[in-house]
Amino acid sequence: MDVQIEAQIFLESRRGLFQTDGFRSFRTFNFPGYRAEGREAFGKLLAVNDETLLAQREHEIKVHEFCEIVLIPLVGGIEVHVEKGSADFVNSGEALRFLANPDQTYILINPYPQETINYLQIRLSTEHSMHSKQLSEFNLLHKNILQPVFSGGKDEVNIYTGKYGGREEGVYSVSNPGNGVFVYVIEGAFEVKNRLMERRDGLSLRNAEVIEFEALSQDAIILLVEV
């Protein structure tokens, strides 16, 4: 018996906006300061925030409960202060994952004198404590293939990304049939499960064991989060 795929589109134009002097955040899901019907968390995926930080500015991150935070720079790099007395620089082509404690404040800094940076802040619910920060690398110069950002098998959250040429196709096989997959278009346009997705659109999918997609523009970049 075929199981019907459950899908929900999250349009770029319908995202929540939070803005202060030097900082801007577009929220795909409900988040402190933004709440809308149909924008609840997708399983363990609590947040996909598209954030911009002006040159020489900083932004504080505070959480209300333990969660994992994944930072993926899209333009430029970020200086991240997770532990007191130390800083990590996370460049484009890298991602940083760490456990956020509600008793702490985390600082993101744009170290560039003139350039604006853009990055994704992803939040994931967690039932256990990670032992350390994790820094991963991926190379989008290798086109038309999905690359792991973080991959831990069927019982973990898996994040993949890839850059595709126009009309190039890709397939993602879900590691655990009980998991859902959130698809996010970073750049360009894709057709995913017969749905048109454009830049910064999101799509949640449940009961899909295989996800097929096709790039509709040159150098289109896709992100998949299996939770």
Sequence and secondary structure as in RCSB ss.txt:
>XXXX:A:sequence
MDVQIEAQIFLESRRGLFQTDGFRSFRTFNFPGYRAEGREAFGKLLAVNDETLLAQREHEIKVHEFCEIVLIPLV
GGIEVHVEKGSADFVNSGEALRFLANPDQTYILINPYPQETINYLQIRLSTEHSMHSKQLSEFNLLHKNILQPVF
SGGKDEVNIYTGKYGGREEGVYSVSNPGNGVFVYVIEGAFEVKNRLMERRDGLSLRNAEVIEFEALSQDAIILLV
EV
>XXXX:A:secstr
     EEEEE GGG EEEEETTEEEEESS BTTB  TT   BTTEEEEEEEEE TT EEEE  SS EEEEEEEEE
S EEEE STT  EEE TTEEEEEEE TT  EEEE   SS  EEEEEEEEE SS  SS EEEE  TTS SS EEEE
   TTS EEEEEEE TT EEEEE SSTT  EEEEEEES EEETTEEE TT EEEEES SEEEEEE STTEEEEEE
E 
